[in-house]
Amino acid sequence: MKFGGKGKAKDKTTVHYNPRITMTGIPIEAYDYVVNGKPALDWVMERQCVKTDKASGITNDANRYAIETVGNPAYPLDLFQRVITVSLETMKIVNGLPKLDID
């Protein structure tokens, strides 16, 4: 997964899941939901990519995990879409809360 756009001009409303699947129209407000200092969608993108540890040579492949463990090859894509929904709905709730008045 990677953002659309070129170079430093990243388009966070577009995410390329793979060469055949591109998600567009992602609300920029979905990135307002921050978990531990980073938008939840950024966490998903970071964790759902294929990485090989230089020291051990072990490959962490979310796609393989999705097939072998979850039994759903679309799991990383589904997860990203669910986190978009959770982020938007959570921000609606948070923004609807009254201001906290501490005296």
Order of alpha helices (4+ residues) and beta strands (2+ residues): beta-beta-beta-beta-beta-alpha-beta-beta-alpha-alpha
